[in-house]
């Protein structure tokens, strides 16, 4: 392994661990909600409150006892009881998610190193993917809310009406449907992890730029693999905590959090794509018009901070060439990459604009969180 590849991997690892942890878990962490299995109960046992059939006899449980948090989920039995499902355990599901994430990032690094910026996703595509991811995470949140309200009742391995426990459904092993559940859930975990590369955070875009500049498949794969490895501990912790919380009475609360994350992600995509109505800063106090330098160009300085762009609204003269210089202030996070006129710029950078008609120029961070305006008058 060459020193250059090691350097690229180490750089990606540091970027993921130091800068990408908060940014990427905020943008992509909602997909972890898809690892939580849903509650499945059979038709029998729904006829009366508490799961008692209309015939009046309480459903019997298997001798295996109540659903346990370590079982990974619940499934309905033929008698309306509660059996541990064949879902992957929490650590296994999170490991599969991280494996899918690593594989997709390495594949992206290979393509970026070979083909360059031609395979990078443009702002409109990223915006659409953010909206799609937000809708998916919102669905996961609703699923968690349903799971919290339809979870197994307290343990009652023998009811007064029928004290005899029901034997396990298949002494020789799980039922065929249960055997099929785990491979499906494992594939879902891998695919959810792989999907994170389609919802890049601000630091991901900077790392992709490094992969492009490496000019080789090995170099691109190394930096993207390092980045995925650097962010892995945060995703692992978040995934395990989420699985543990959803096995308790706080499942509904986790559903509300996932629902909010999904709506936030979809809103970020709408802002990134410019699909939300905005006043263009007209309602704010109008800043002074920028002066024109001796060379006939008006120059604007904008600073990217961890809380947005400063100033957020600038007034410039219409019909005059404009140069906008974006500077970095501290560790800006997602504002370190800005989208202007449909182009992604890694800061610091300067943008030269031709004379513009009266109106507003909108720019936004790579995750659609922070927006700024230049109003031409």
C-alpha positions, 0 to 999 in steps of 0.5 A: 500500500503506497504512502499516498493511499494511506494518507488519503485514508487517514485524511478521510478517517479524520474528516469523518471522525472530527467533522462528519460525525454531527453533520452526517448523523443529522442528515442520514441518521434518520435512516437508522429508524428503518432498522427497527422491526414493526409489531405484527399481530395475527388477526385473532386476538384483535376482536376485543380490548386487550387482545381477547377474541370475541369468543371470550377466551384470552389468547394463550402465549407460547411457552417461550414467554413474552417478547424480549428486547433482545429478540429484535421484534415481535410477531403474531402467532396463529393463536394471537400470542406473541412470539420473538421474531426472527429479526436480526439482533440490534448489534447485527442489524447495525453492523449490516447497516455499517457494512452497506454504508462502507460498501457504497462509499467505497464504490462511490470513491472508485467511480469518483477517482476514475470518472471525476466530477462527472458522477457527482450528484448535482444540487437538483438531484441531491434535493430530490433525494433528500425529499425522498429520504425525508418521506422514507424516514417519516414513514419509519417514524409512523411505523414506530408510532404504530409499533409503540401502540401495538406492542405485546401486552404484559406477560401472561403466560397462562390465563385463568380461562386456559392455564395451559401454555401453548407449546412452541409452534415448531419443535424442530425449528422456526416456522418457514415465515420466520425463517424468511424474515431474517434474510429480508431484514438483513437485506433491508439493513444493508440497503439502508446503509448503502442509501446513505451515500445518496443523501450526502452531508456537507462534509461528504461533498468535501470528501468527494472532492478529494476523491475526485482530485486523487485521480485514481480508483484506489485513492478515491476508494481509500478516502471514502472508506476512511470517511465511512470508517470515521463516522461509523462509531457515531452511527453504531451508537445511534443505531444501538440506542434507537434499537434499545429505546424502541424495545421499551415504552419509549418506542412512541417517543422514538417514533415522534423523533423519527417523524420530526427528523423525516420532516426536517430532512424533506424540508431541507431538500425542498430548500436546497431545490428552491421549491419552497416559497421565499420572500428573498429577504424583502421583509427584512431591513434593507442593507445598504447597497454595495459600492462599486469599485474603480474597476466597475465591479461591486464586491461582496464578502460572505462568511460561512459559519456553523450557524449560517451565512453572515451577512444573510442578506446583501443588497447590490446594484443591478446591471453591475458586474458582481464578485462574491467571495465566500470565506470560512469562519471556524468549522462551518460544517455543511455551510462549507459547501455552497450552491450558487446558480446550480453549482456546488462550490467548496469554500473558500471560493469566489464567484464572478457574476455577470450584470443581473436584472433586479431581483434576488440571487439565492444561495444555500448550503449543501444540506439545504439548511441555511440560505442566503440572498443577494438582492439586486436593486 
